[in-house]
Amino acid sequence: MEQSTFERTAQQPATVSQDTAEAAKVAEVAAIDKAVTILRTYFSTYRDMRCFLIVDPSQRDVVDGDEADSPFAGLPHAFVEIRHDGFPDEHRPYLMQLDVTTPEGLALLTQSVRLAYEDRRPASMAAGLGQRIGGWLASFAALHDVAAHCSRHALQYDEAGRPCVLRFYDARALSLIWPTLTTTQQQALLGPVKIWHALDACAKPHAYRADGLRADLALTAAQWQEIHRHGLVNRALALHGLAINRQPEPAEVDAAQAAAARADHYGLHDRDDRIAFVGHALAWHPQFDSHPKVAQLLDKKMPSDFYTAAVAALTDDDIADIRKGAWRDRSTSTAAR
C-alpha cells in the first residue's frame, strides 16, 4: 500500500537553521559525555562486573564494510540464537565483551555510546535505520551464558500461539516492553544481567534492574496486545521526531501508547492508518479523537474504510481547533449544564 498522508508529510523535516543544527550537535555531544560518564562510573565502581555490548545488526552492523577497519572487529562475541526458520541468521543480535579496565576498552565504550546517539537522530529514526546498540549489560556471568539466557527469551509465543521475536535487544523496544512486565517478569528477562544500561524512549540513559530470579516470562494476553502495538508506536514517534527535530518527551511516549490502544478500540487494522492515528495524537492533541468532528467521522467510518481517508474531510480550521484544545473546555461546560 502507498504511504499514508501522515507518513508523507511527517517525513518532511522541520526547517532547521544553522544555529539550531549547531545547538543540536552541542546537545548531542553533551548527552554522549553524560552517558559515558555514567557507564564509566558504574564499571569503575563494580570492577568485577563484566561489560557486554548488545548489538542488533538487522539493519546495520557496528562491524560494517572491511572488518579490519572496524574498532569492534576481533572482540569476543556470542550470538543470541533465535531458532525459527523465519528469522535470518544474519539478523541475529549478538553480545560483545568490552574490557573496560583498559584504555582500548574504554575507547570502544565511548564509541558505542556515540553510535547509540547517532541512531537516535530524528532523520535516522524516521529512515528506519534501526538501533545498532541495544545497551550495555553488566553481569558476573560469562559471555556465552548471558547470550544463551537472551536466546531462551527472544522467541516467545503470543496469546494466539504464534511465534514472535521479543525485541528487547532494541533499546527503543525495551523501553516500551519493560513497563508492561511485572517485577517477576523483569527478573526473568534480566536473569544473570544485574544492570541493563540503555537509552530510553526519550534517548536518556536508563538502568533496568530487578532483584531475584524467575525462569520464564509467561506473558499474558493483555501484555501481548500492548507489545504488538510497540512497533507502530515507535514508528509514529520516529516520524514525529523528524517533524519536530527532537527526541520525544515522556508525556509524548505515553500519549502515543494510549493512542495506539484507542486505534485498536476503533477497529483500525491497516498499519498506515494506525500509525497516522498515533501521529495525530502527537501532532494535534493527545485526545484528538474526542473532538466532535473527529468523533463524528470515526462513528460514520465503515470497517472497510481507511481512517486516513475519513479524516481527510477535516479542514484546516478543524485541525487548528483540535490543536488549541478549547473544544475540550466547551465539551466539559456543556456536560455540566
C-alpha positions in Angstrom: 0.0 0.0 0.0 1.2 3.5 -0.7 2.3 5.7 2.2 -0.4 7.4 4.2 -0.8 11.2 4.1 0.6 11.3 7.6 3.8 9.4 6.7 4.4 11.5 3.6 4.0 14.8 5.5 5.8 13.7 8.6 8.9 12.6 6.6 9.4 16.3 5.7 11.7 17.5 8.5 11.1 20.9 10.0 13.3 23.6 8.5 16.4 23.8 10.7 18.5 26.9 10.9 22.3 26.7 11.1 22.2 27.8 14.7 19.6 25.2 15.6 21.6 22.5 13.9 24.8 23.6 15.7 22.9 23.6 19.0 21.7 20.1 18.3 25.3 18.9 17.8 26.4 20.6 21.0 23.5 18.9 22.9 24.4 15.5 21.4 28.0 15.8 22.5 26.9 16.8 26.0 24.5 13.8 26.1 27.2 11.4 25.0 29.6 12.8 27.6 26.9 12.3 30.3 26.1 8.7 29.2 29.8 7.8 29.0 30.4 9.2 32.5 27.5 7.2 33.9 28.8 4.0 32.4 32.5 4.5 33.3 31.5 5.4 36.8 29.4 2.3 37.2 32.0 -0.1 35.8 34.8 1.5 37.7 32.8 1.1 40.9 31.9 -2.5 40.2 35.3 -3.7 38.9 34.4 -7.4 39.0 31.4 -6.9 36.7 31.8 -7.8 33.0 30.5 -5.3 30.4 28.7 -6.8 27.4 27.6 -4.6 24.4 24.4 -6.0 22.8 24.1 -5.3 19.1 21.3 -5.6 16.6 22.7 -6.0 13.1 19.4 -6.4 11.3 19.5 -3.0 9.6 23.2 -2.1 10.0 26.1 -3.6 11.9 28.8 -2.0 14.0 31.2 -4.0 12.0 30.3 -2.8 8.5 32.5 -2.9 5.5 36.1 -4.1 5.9 36.3 -5.8 9.3 39.9 -4.8 9.5 38.9 -1.1 9.7 36.3 -1.7 12.5 37.5 -1.0 16.0 35.0 -3.6 17.2 36.4 -6.4 15.0 38.1 -9.2 16.9 36.2 -8.6 20.2 34.9 -11.8 22.0 31.3 -12.2 20.9 28.4 -14.6 21.1 25.2 -14.8 19.1 21.7 -14.7 20.5 20.3 -17.7 18.7 16.7 -17.3 17.6 15.6 -20.8 16.5 12.9 -20.1 13.9 13.1 -20.7 10.2 11.6 -17.3 9.5 14.3 -15.4 11.3 17.5 -14.9 9.2 20.8 -15.8 10.8 22.3 -12.6 9.7 19.7 -10.7 11.7 20.7 -12.4 15.0 21.6 -10.0 17.7 24.9 -10.7 19.5 26.9 -9.7 22.5 30.4 -8.4 22.5 32.6 -8.2 25.6 34.3 -4.9 26.3 37.3 -4.9 28.7 36.6 -1.6 30.4 39.6 -1.9 32.6 41.8 -1.0 29.6 42.1 2.3 27.7 41.2 0.5 24.5 38.1 -0.9 26.1 37.0 2.5 27.4 37.6 4.0 23.9 35.2 1.3 22.5 32.7 2.0 25.2 32.7 5.7 24.2 32.5 4.8 20.5 29.5 2.6 21.2 27.7 5.4 23.0 28.4 7.7 20.0 26.8 5.1 17.7 23.8 4.8 20.0 23.1 8.5 19.9 23.8 8.7 16.1 21.0 6.2 15.7 18.7 8.4 17.7 19.0 11.4 15.4 15.5 12.1 14.1 16.4 11.6 10.5 18.0 8.2 11.2 15.0 7.0 13.2 12.5 8.2 10.5 14.5 6.5 7.8 14.1 3.2 9.7 17.8 2.5 10.0 17.5 0.7 13.3 19.2 0.9 16.7 22.5 -0.9 16.4 23.3 -0.5 20.1 20.8 -2.3 22.4 22.6 -1.4 25.6 25.5 -2.2 27.9 24.9 -5.2 30.1 26.6 -5.7 33.5 26.9 -9.3 34.7 29.2 -11.6 36.7 28.3 -14.4 34.2 30.3 -15.5 31.2 29.6 -14.0 27.8 28.1 -17.2 26.3 25.9 -17.8 29.4 24.4 -14.3 29.0 23.8 -14.9 25.3 22.2 -18.2 26.0 19.9 -16.6 28.5 18.8 -14.0 26.0 18.2 -16.7 23.4 15.8 -18.5 25.8 13.6 -15.4 26.0 14.0 -13.9 22.5 11.5 -16.3 20.8 8.1 -16.2 22.5 4.6 -17.4 21.6 1.8 -14.9 21.8 -1.8 -15.2 23.0 -2.7 -16.9 19.7 0.2 -19.3 19.9 2.1 -17.5 17.1 5.9 -17.4 17.3 7.1 -13.8 18.0 10.5 -12.4 18.5 10.5 -10.2 21.6 12.9 -7.4 20.5 14.2 -6.4 24.0 17.6 -6.2 22.4 16.4 -3.0 20.6 16.7 -0.2 23.2 13.6 1.6 22.0 11.5 -1.6 22.1 12.9 -2.4 25.6 11.8 1.0 26.9 8.2 0.1 25.9 8.3 -3.6 26.9 9.8 -3.0 30.4 6.8 -1.1 32.0 4.4 -3.8 30.8 6.2 -6.5 32.7 5.6 -7.5 36.3 8.5 -7.4 38.7 8.9 -11.2 38.4 8.8 -11.0 34.6 11.5 -8.3 34.7 13.6 -10.6 36.9 13.1 -13.4 34.3 14.1 -11.2 31.4 17.3 -9.9 33.1 18.4 -13.3 34.6 22.1 -13.1 35.1 22.3 -9.5 34.0 22.5 -7.3 37.1 22.0 -4.0 35.3 21.0 -3.3 31.7 22.1 0.2 30.8 20.4 1.6 27.7 18.9 4.8 26.2 15.2 5.0 26.9 12.4 6.1 24.5 13.5 9.7 25.0 17.2 9.0 24.4 18.0 9.4 28.1 20.3 6.9 29.9 18.4 4.4 31.9 19.4 1.5 34.1 17.0 -1.5 34.1 17.4 -3.7 37.1 15.4 -6.3 39.1 16.4 -8.4 42.1 15.6 -12.1 42.3 15.3 -14.7 39.7 12.4 -16.3 37.7 12.8 -18.9 35.0 10.2 -17.7 32.4 8.3 -14.6 31.3 4.8 -16.1 31.0 3.4 -13.1 29.2 -0.4 -12.6 29.5 -2.7 -11.9 26.6 -3.1 -8.3 27.6 0.6 -7.8 27.7 0.9 -9.3 24.2 -1.7 -6.9 22.9 0.4 -4.0 24.2 3.6 -5.5 22.8 2.1 -6.0 19.4 1.5 -2.2 19.3 5.0 -1.2 20.1 6.3 -1.2 16.5 3.6 1.2 15.4 4.2 3.4 18.5 7.9 3.6 17.7 7.3 4.3 14.0 4.9 7.2 14.8 7.3 8.6 17.4 10.1 8.4 14.8 8.1 10.3 12.2 7.0 12.8 14.8 10.6 13.3 15.9 11.7 14.1 12.4 8.9 16.6 12.0 9.8 18.5 15.2 13.5 17.8 15.0 13.9 16.5 18.6 13.5 13.5 20.8 10.1 12.7 22.3 9.2 13.8 25.8 7.9 11.2 28.3 4.4 12.6 28.0 4.5 12.1 24.2 5.6 8.5 24.6 2.7 7.9 27.0 0.3 9.7 24.6 1.5 7.5 21.7 0.9 4.3 23.6 -2.6 5.4 24.8 -3.5 6.4 21.2 -2.3 3.0 19.8 -4.7 1.3 22.2 -7.6 3.5 21.1 -6.8 2.8 17.5 -7.4 -0.9 18.3 -10.6 0.1 20.0 -11.8 1.8 16.9 -11.0 -1.3 14.8 -8.2 0.3 12.7 -6.4 -2.6 11.2 -4.4 -1.0 8.4 -0.8 -0.4 9.5 -0.6 3.1 7.9 -3.9 4.0 9.4 -2.8 3.1 12.9 0.5 5.0 12.5 -1.4 8.0 11.3 -3.9 7.8 14.2 -1.0 7.8 16.7 0.7 10.5 14.8 -2.3 12.7 15.0 -2.4 12.2 18.8 1.2 13.5 18.8 0.9 16.3 16.3 -2.6 17.6 17.0 -3.8 16.7 20.5 -3.4 13.6 22.8 -7.2 13.2 22.9 -7.9 14.5 19.4 -10.4 11.7 18.6 -12.8 13.0 21.2 -13.2 16.2 19.2 -16.8 16.4 18.0 -15.9 16.5 14.3 -13.3 13.6 14.6 -15.7 11.6 16.7 -18.4 12.0 14.1 -16.1 10.9 11.3 -15.0 7.8 13.2 -18.6 6.9 14.0 -19.5 7.1 10.3 -16.5 5.2 9.1 -17.3 1.7 7.8 -15.0 -1.2 8.7 -13.7 -1.3 5.1 -12.9 2.4 5.0 -9.5 3.8 5.7 -9.0 6.1 8.7 -6.8 8.4 6.7 -9.5 8.8 4.0 -12.1 9.6 6.7 -10.1 12.3 8.4 -9.2 13.9 5.1 -12.5 15.6 5.4 -11.1 17.7 8.3 -10.5 21.3 7.3 -7.5 23.5 8.3 -9.9 25.3 10.7 -10.9 21.9 12.2 -7.3 20.9 12.8 -6.5 24.3 14.3 -9.4 23.9 16.7 -8.2 20.4 17.7 -4.7 21.7 18.3 -5.9 24.5 20.6 -7.9 22.1 22.8 -10.6 24.6 23.5 -13.2 22.2 22.4 -12.5 20.1 25.5 -13.4 23.0 27.7 -16.6 23.5 25.6 -17.5 19.8 26.0 -16.9 20.0 29.8 -19.1 23.1 30.0 -21.9 21.6 28.0 -21.8 18.4 30.1 -22.0 20.4 33.3 -25.3 22.1 32.4 
